[in-house]
Every structure is written in structure tokens, then in C-alpha cells.
């Protein structure tokens, strides 16, 4: 085999393998209900004995038709996530969903889902949404943004920073999001950068954001709330 052909084959296999491990594993059986009481640790959850599985393992009275309280949130939003931790039957199925409530001028602040692509549907109101691309030579940190109305749909690619904002001064908004992972994870940028425990050195952050250390100290002293309930 020529060296160039061998190199291309290795590169192709590396791409295929990296893609395969970059998303939730495909199920090899009808279901694998999560056994959250098992002491065995795996990537995900161990399967519950199929003979002990019943319909309730695939059901949750989530009441997603009912408005959530947004008044306790400093950012004016409430994210109700239904993932494998709330619904064991989702284990290995690679999907979850969330209801997001926004008060007037409320937002779901810039964040990422390290393990999932998200598709968002506006159920009520209006949202200004967008995502920012990674550091690329041709489109470095380009913003793709859109104003969505009731019934509109928008996609946020996996791992990219994105946000939603309700621009209305007098009306709430509601959206439903589907995510391509049983446990998509959420990294809220401000919380992670300024609210980590223990805190990131203010020398590091002052240099990164090109501001005085006093500004960083002030930001780190704020209460960085999680709007997921």
C-alpha cells in the first residue's frame, strides 16, 4: 500500500471514530432503562433488569403545559429540563427536551451544550436568538442571529455558544427545546468563568479580558445563579 493511500485511510478512520464517540451511543436493544441505584459506573447508566421495567419508567408527569416561576431568576428565565436523570427510560436513546420560560426582557444567557445539538420552537411570544461560531479562519466567532415568533424554529449546533432573549417589555415568552443527548449538559459562560469554585485566578482573567483585576474581583463577587430548576 502506497504511503499516501495509507495516510488517507488512517485519516478517514480517525474521522469516523471521532464522530462515532462524539454523540450518545446507539441502542443495541429495545430499551435500557437507567438503573440509577446500581453501584456500577459506566458512561451513562447501567440497564435496569428488563423484567422489572414497566410503563412508569418511560413516563413523567412533568406538567410542561404549566407556566414556570421566573421571578426568582436574576436573568429572568426558568429552564425545566427533562433528561435521563428525570426520566430513566431515556437512557441510551440520545434525546431530551426542555421547557424554557422567559419573563419580559428575560433571557437564557450565553451557554453551550457540550454533548448536544438543540432545536428550539417558540410556543408563545417573541425571542431574539443566536449562536457564535468557533475560532475559524474564514468565519471566526461569527454571530448567526434571528428574531423568532410563535411557531418559528431555530437550531443551535452542538457545543457552540448560544442564547435566547425576550425583547418584549410587557409579554412573557415560552419555548420548547429538543436536544440530541440523554444528558446534554449546560455550561453557562459567565457562571463558569466568574463563578467557578475555586475561582480562576484574577491574573488569568484580567489578562484574558484585558481589564483591571479589580473588575474581575467585582465580577467574581457576584452571585452567578443557575436558571435550571
Protein Blocks (a to p, Z undefined) as FASTA:
>chain_A
ZZklmmmmmmmmmmmmmmmmmpccddfbfbdcddfkbcbdcehjadddfklgcfklmgcc
eklmbccdfklpmnlpacddddfklmmmlgonlpacddddddehiacdddddfkbccddd
dfbhcddddddddddfklgoiacdddddehiacdddehiacddddfbfkbccddddddfb
fblopadfklmmmmcccdddfklmmmmnopafklmmmmmmpccddfbZZ
